[in-house]
Structures are given as structure tokens and as C-alpha cells.
């Protein structure tokens, strides 16, 4: 389920993109699963069609979803490799923070700040 916070400083397309990315990486959305149509998801969330289309397009650019024309948009099979790579990067980050003596809450604050500064999820 995707929720958009209209009071958030984060643009709606980014909220949709991040929630879908998280669901794919966490295995909640699995390879081959069909996503709602852009029109349907936009209607369900009360967003403009272009807002959802942008989120889908950005996920497609990083290989997490595939659009098959009128057949729809599907979770890509390489989502599992993306999850593995993301996990490896997270482990590297955690290891480096420990080496620097940065505590858990500070490390999390650093990554949240980095993600909030528009770092693309590539």
C-alpha cells in the first residue's frame, strides 16, 4: 500500500517512487508482479497521472520495473540483484561508520540527510 503525505516537503512522485522501491527491495513486490496502471494508482492516491508516470519512469530507468506497453508495468526480475547490491552497500556503510566511531543514530541521520538531498537511487 502506498500513502502520500500532502504536508510533506518531499514531492509526491518521490514519495511514490521511494515506497515502491522499498517494497521491491524488501521483497513485498516480487519479480513478475504487475503494478497498478498509472491511471489507476494516480486515481487511488488522488494524484496527477504524470506524477505516478514519473515515479514509474524513474524506477524503470534503474531497472526495477519494466513497462510492456498496453500489458502494463511489472517488477523486473533483476530486483533481487538490486537488493543484494543495496545490502552490500549498506554493510559497507555500516562498517565504515563503525570504523569512524559514528554511533547508530548519527549514521542513520547521515543517510537520511543524504537521501533527503536528492541523491538518486541508482
VEXDREN-224108 format. One record per atom (N, C-alpha, C): x, y, z. Coordinates in nm, 3 decimals, decimal comma, padded with zeros to 5 digits. Layout:
// residues N
REC      c1      c2      c3
REC       X       Y       Z
...
//
This chain:
// residues 122
REC      c1      c2      c3
REC  00,083 -00,117  00,000
REC  00,000  00,000  00,000
REC  00,088  00,124  00,000
REC  00,052  00,218 -00,080
REC  00,127  00,342 -00,092
REC  00,044  00,455 -00,033
REC  00,110  00,541  00,043
REC  00,044  00,656  00,101
REC  00,125  00,780  00,067
REC  00,054  00,888  00,035
REC  00,119  01,015  00,004
REC  00,081  01,116  00,110
REC  00,183  01,177  00,168
REC  00,163  01,280  00,270
REC  00,166  01,415  00,200
REC  00,050  01,477  00,188
REC  00,040  01,605  00,117
REC  00,107  01,718  00,194
REC  00,135  01,698  00,322
REC  00,201  01,801  00,403
REC  00,354  01,789  00,399
REC  00,404  01,681  00,340
REC  00,548  01,656  00,336
REC  00,617  01,749  00,237
REC  00,741  01,783  00,269
REC  00,823  01,862  00,176
REC  00,872  01,777  00,060
REC  00,865  01,645  00,073
REC  00,905  01,553 -00,033
REC  00,796  01,552 -00,140
REC  00,834  01,573 -00,268
REC  00,733  01,574 -00,374
REC  00,659  01,441 -00,383
REC  00,532  01,444 -00,421
REC  00,452  01,321 -00,429
REC  00,515  01,213 -00,517
REC  00,572  01,249 -00,633
REC  00,631  01,146 -00,720
REC  00,743  01,074 -00,647
REC  00,820  01,148 -00,566
REC  00,931  01,089 -00,492
REC  00,880  00,998 -00,380
REC  00,772  01,037 -00,316
REC  00,712  00,951 -00,213
REC  00,668  00,818 -00,274
REC  00,604  00,826 -00,392
REC  00,558  00,704 -00,460
REC  00,678  00,620 -00,502
REC  00,779  00,683 -00,561
REC  00,898  00,612 -00,608
REC  00,968  00,540 -00,494
REC  00,990  00,611 -00,384
REC  01,062  00,552 -00,270
REC  00,982  00,437 -00,209
REC  00,851  00,452 -00,198
REC  00,771  00,345 -00,138
REC  00,770  00,221 -00,227
REC  00,760  00,241 -00,358
REC  00,765  00,126 -00,449
REC  00,903  00,061 -00,446
REC  01,008  00,143 -00,449
REC  01,145  00,091 -00,443
REC  01,164  00,009 -00,316
REC  01,119  00,061 -00,204
REC  01,131 -00,009 -00,076
REC  01,057 -00,142 -00,080
REC  00,937 -00,142 -00,135
REC  00,859 -00,265 -00,143
REC  00,926 -00,368 -00,233
REC  00,991 -00,323 -00,339
REC  01,062 -00,415 -00,429
REC  01,185 -00,470 -00,359
REC  01,265 -00,382 -00,300
REC  01,388 -00,424 -00,234
REC  01,359 -00,516 -00,116
REC  01,251 -00,490 -00,043
REC  01,215 -00,572  00,072
REC  01,145 -00,702  00,033
REC  01,117 -00,720 -00,095
REC  01,053 -00,843 -00,141
REC  00,903 -00,844 -00,127
REC  00,843 -00,732 -00,090
REC  00,697 -00,724 -00,082
REC  00,635 -00,728 -00,222
REC  00,704 -00,669 -00,317
REC  00,667 -00,677 -00,459
REC  00,773 -00,763 -00,525
REC  00,733 -00,875 -00,582
REC  00,830 -00,970 -00,636
REC  00,835 -00,965 -00,789
REC  00,944 -01,018 -00,842
REC  00,965 -01,020 -00,986
REC  00,844 -01,078 -01,058
REC  00,802 -01,007 -01,161
REC  00,689 -01,051 -01,242
REC  00,555 -00,996 -01,196
REC  00,550 -00,940 -01,076
REC  00,424 -00,886 -01,025
REC  00,385 -00,761 -01,105
REC  00,260 -00,755 -01,142
REC  00,211 -00,640 -01,218
REC  00,173 -00,527 -01,123
REC  00,220 -00,408 -01,154
REC  00,186 -00,291 -01,075
REC  00,053 -00,233 -01,126
REC -00,015 -00,155 -01,043
REC -00,137 -00,090 -01,092
REC -00,104  00,000 -01,211
REC -00,201  00,020 -01,296
REC -00,178  00,114 -01,407
REC -00,151  00,252 -01,350
REC -00,084  00,333 -01,428
REC -00,054  00,469 -01,387
REC -00,185  00,541 -01,354
REC -00,280  00,527 -01,441
REC -00,409  00,595 -01,423
REC -00,479  00,549 -01,295
REC -00,478  00,418 -01,270
REC -00,545  00,366 -01,151
REC -00,477  00,410 -01,022
REC -00,343  00,399 -01,019
REC -00,271  00,439 -00,898
REC -00,287  00,589 -00,873
REC -00,280  00,668 -00,979
REC -00,298  00,813 -00,964
REC -00,437  00,843 -00,907
REC -00,538  00,775 -00,959
REC -00,674  00,794 -00,909
REC -00,687  00,752 -00,764
REC -00,629  00,636 -00,729
REC -00,637  00,587 -00,592
REC -00,569  00,682 -00,493
REC -00,459  00,745 -00,537
REC -00,383  00,833 -00,449
REC -00,425  00,979 -00,459
REC -00,512  01,011 -00,555
REC -00,554  01,150 -00,574
REC -00,444  01,236 -00,633
REC -00,362  01,174 -00,719
REC -00,251  01,245 -00,782
REC -00,274  01,261 -00,931
REC -00,197  01,350 -00,991
REC -00,199  01,364 -01,136
REC -00,134  01,242 -01,200
REC -00,181  01,204 -01,316
REC -00,126  01,089 -01,387
REC  00,024  01,105 -01,409
REC  00,067  01,225 -01,447
REC  00,209  01,248 -01,473
REC  00,296  01,228 -01,349
REC  00,239  01,248 -01,231
REC  00,313  01,227 -01,107
REC  00,350  01,081 -01,091
REC  00,253  00,993 -01,109
REC  00,278  00,849 -01,098
REC  00,364  00,802 -01,214
REC  00,339  00,855 -01,334
REC  00,418  00,816 -01,451
REC  00,567  00,848 -01,429
REC  00,595  00,960 -01,366
REC  00,735  00,996 -01,338
REC  00,798  00,897 -01,241
REC  00,725  00,858 -01,138
REC  00,778  00,760 -01,041
REC  00,808  00,628 -01,112
REC  00,715  00,580 -01,195
REC  00,735  00,455 -01,269
REC  00,854  00,468 -01,362
REC  00,865  00,582 -01,431
REC  00,974  00,601 -01,527
REC  01,109  00,595 -01,456
REC  01,119  00,659 -01,340
REC  01,246  00,658 -01,267
REC  01,281  00,519 -01,216
REC  01,180  00,442 -01,178
REC  01,205  00,303 -01,137
REC  01,247  00,218 -01,257
REC  01,192  00,248 -01,372
REC  01,231  00,175 -01,493
REC  01,374  00,208 -01,533
REC  01,414  00,335 -01,517
REC  01,549  00,377 -01,552
REC  01,656  00,305 -01,470
REC  01,624  00,265 -01,347
REC  01,722  00,194 -01,265
REC  01,700  00,043 -01,270
REC  01,609 -00,002 -01,356
REC  01,593 -00,145 -01,380
REC  01,507 -00,220 -01,280
REC  01,428 -00,149 -01,200
REC  01,344 -00,217 -01,103
REC  01,208 -00,258 -01,159
REC  01,161 -00,187 -01,260
REC  01,034 -00,224 -01,324
REC  01,051 -00,222 -01,475
REC  00,963 -00,293 -01,543
REC  00,960 -00,296 -01,689
REC  00,820 -00,257 -01,735
REC  00,813 -00,172 -01,834
REC  00,683 -00,137 -01,891
REC  00,670 -00,210 -02,023
REC  00,563 -00,284 -02,036
REC  00,539 -00,363 -02,157
REC  00,417 -00,310 -02,231
REC  00,424 -00,183 -02,266
REC  00,317 -00,120 -02,343
REC  00,182 -00,137 -02,276
REC  00,084 -00,182 -02,352
REC -00,052 -00,197 -02,302
REC -00,065 -00,311 -02,200
REC  00,035 -00,399 -02,195
REC  00,031 -00,511 -02,100
REC  00,051 -00,462 -01,956
REC  00,117 -00,347 -01,940
REC  00,133 -00,290 -01,808
REC  00,277 -00,280 -01,762
REC  00,293 -00,248 -01,635
REC  00,424 -00,232 -01,573
REC  00,443 -00,343 -01,471
REC  00,559 -00,406 -01,476
REC  00,588 -00,522 -01,394
REC  00,717 -00,504 -01,316
REC  00,727 -00,569 -01,201
REC  00,852 -00,570 -01,125
REC  00,952 -00,651 -01,205
REC  01,069 -00,593 -01,227
REC  01,172 -00,658 -01,307
REC  01,235 -00,774 -01,230
REC  01,283 -00,871 -01,305
REC  01,347 -00,989 -01,245
REC  01,478 -00,953 -01,176
REC  01,542 -00,844 -01,218
REC  01,670 -00,810 -01,156
REC  01,654 -00,738 -01,024
REC  01,532 -00,728 -00,973
REC  01,511 -00,667 -00,842
REC  01,589 -00,737 -00,733
REC  01,605 -00,870 -00,746
REC  01,679 -00,945 -00,644
REC  01,826 -00,907 -00,643
REC  01,883 -00,886 -00,762
REC  02,024 -00,846 -00,766
REC  02,041 -00,704 -00,713
REC  01,942 -00,620 -00,737
REC  01,947 -00,484 -00,683
REC  01,944 -00,490 -00,531
REC  01,860 -00,576 -00,476
REC  01,852 -00,589 -00,331
REC  01,986 -00,636 -00,274
REC  02,049 -00,731 -00,341
REC  02,178 -00,781 -00,295
REC  02,283 -00,671 -00,298
REC  02,284 -00,594 -00,404
REC  02,381 -00,485 -00,416
REC  02,354 -00,377 -00,311
REC  02,226 -00,347 -00,288
REC  02,191 -00,248 -00,187
REC  02,233 -00,295 -00,048
REC  02,215 -00,423 -00,021
REC  02,254 -00,479  00,108
REC  02,405 -00,469  00,125
REC  02,479 -00,501  00,021
REC  02,626 -00,492  00,028
REC  02,670 -00,348  00,055
REC  02,605 -00,253 -00,011
REC  02,639 -00,111  00,010
REC  02,607 -00,070  00,154
REC  02,494 -00,117  00,205
REC  02,456 -00,085  00,343
REC  02,558 -00,142  00,442
REC  02,604 -00,264  00,415
REC  02,704 -00,324  00,503
REC  02,835 -00,246  00,499
REC  02,875 -00,202  00,380
REC  02,996 -00,121  00,368
REC  02,983  00,009  00,447
REC  02,866  00,072  00,434
REC  02,841  00,196  00,506
REC  02,847  00,173  00,657
REC  02,778  00,070  00,704
REC  02,775  00,040  00,847
REC  02,915  00,010  00,900
REC  02,993 -00,064  00,823
REC  03,129 -00,096  00,864
REC  03,213  00,030  00,873
REC  03,201  00,116  00,775
REC  03,280  00,240  00,774
REC  03,239  00,331  00,890
REC  03,111  00,339  00,918
REC  03,065  00,423  01,030
REC  03,122  00,369  01,162
REC  03,124  00,237  01,177
REC  03,181  00,177  01,298
REC  03,330  00,209  01,308
REC  03,402  00,203  01,195
REC  03,545  00,234  01,194
REC  03,570  00,379  01,236
REC  03,478  00,467  01,198
REC  03,492  00,609  01,231
REC  03,442  00,641  01,371
REC  03,378  00,545  01,435
REC  03,325  00,568  01,568
REC  03,193  00,643  01,569
REC  03,123  00,641  01,456
REC  02,993  00,709  01,446
REC  02,886  00,615  01,501
REC  02,805  00,664  01,595
REC  02,703  00,577  01,655
REC  02,586  00,555  01,559
REC  02,502  00,459  01,593
REC  02,390  00,416  01,508
REC  02,297  00,531  01,470
REC  02,253  00,608  01,570
REC  02,157  00,715  01,540
REC  02,219  00,822  01,452
REC  02,346  00,852  01,472
REC  02,414  00,951  01,386
REC  02,431  00,898  01,244
REC  02,463  00,769  01,231
REC  02,478  00,709  01,098
REC  02,345  00,712  01,023
REC  02,238  00,680  01,094
REC  02,105  00,683  01,031
REC  02,069  00,825  00,991
REC  02,100  00,921  01,076
REC  02,072  01,062  01,043
REC  02,151  01,105  00,920
REC  02,275  01,058  00,908
REC  02,357  01,092  00,791
REC  02,296  01,037  00,661
REC  02,252  00,912  00,665
REC  02,196  00,852  00,544
REC  02,062  00,916  00,510
REC  01,982  00,947  00,612
REC  01,854  01,014  00,586
REC  01,877  01,151  00,525
REC  01,977  01,222  00,573
REC  02,009  01,353  00,516
REC  02,055  01,340  00,371
REC  02,137  01,238  00,345
REC  02,185  01,216  00,208
REC  02,069  01,183  00,114
REC  01,979  01,097  00,158
REC  01,864  01,062  00,074
REC  01,770  01,180  00,057
REC  01,759  01,264  00,158
REC  01,673  01,382  00,151
REC  01,729  01,491  00,062
REC  01,857  01,482  00,029
REC  01,920  01,584 -00,056
REC  01,913  01,549 -00,203
REC  01,825  01,459 -00,240
REC  01,804  01,428 -00,381
REC  01,907  01,336 -00,442
REC  01,980  01,262 -00,360
REC  02,075  01,164 -00,414
REC  01,992  01,062 -00,490
REC  02,019  01,041 -00,619
REC  01,940  00,941 -00,693
REC  01,965  00,800 -00,643
REC  01,862  00,719 -00,652
REC  01,873  00,579 -00,607
REC  01,922  00,493 -00,721
REC  02,041  00,512 -00,764
REC  02,098  00,431 -00,874
REC  02,195  00,335 -00,816
//
